[in-house]
Amino acid sequence: MAFPEKLKALRLKNGLTQDELGEKLYLSRASISSYEIGRNEPTIETIIAVSDLFNVTADELLK
């Protein structure tokens, strides 16, 4: 499973909308959507924020 699918799965598992996740990460809903469909790739800072928020390692997100 690639990062876009992992991000979406974690978001849904935690009962968050794209808007809610965006608010928690200080990003727009459009940014979250772009990450989830693989249109754009997140910065390392965003990957770290996602890993902290969902209590997973960056390796788990990227591998």
N, C-alpha and C positions, 0 to 999 in steps of 0.2 A: 504494500500500500504506500503510495507516494504522499508527500506533504499535503497537497490539496484535500485528499480523501481523509487523512488523519485529522486535519484541522476541522473539517466538517463533522466527522464522527465525534470528536471531543466536544465540539460546540453543542451538538444535539444531545449527547449523553448527559451534559450538564444543564440541559433545558434552556439554552440561550438562543435568542434570535441573532441574526447578523448585526442588527442595530445594537443589541445589548452587549455583544462581544466587542463591537467597535468602540462603544463607550468605555468599556473596561480597559481597552488597549489604546485609547485615545486615537482611534482611527475612524474613518467613515465606513458606513455600511458598504459602500461601493468598493472600498479597499478589501474588506473581508470577502465580498463576493468574488473579486478578481483573484484573490489567493485560492479560494475554494474551487474555482473552475480552471485554475492554472494559467490564467492570462498574465498575471504578474507574480513575481517572487518577493517574499518579504525580506526586509533587511535583517541583519543579525540581531539588532536590537529588538525587533518584533518577534523573532524566533525565541529569544531569551524571555521576553515578556509572556509569550504564549506558554512556554515551558514552566515558568513560575506560576502563572495563573492556574494551569491544569495539573500542576505537580507531576510533570513528566520531564525527562531529560531532553536536551536538544538532540542527542543521538536518537532517542525514540521518535522524535518528530521527523528527523531527516533520513533515517535509515529504513 
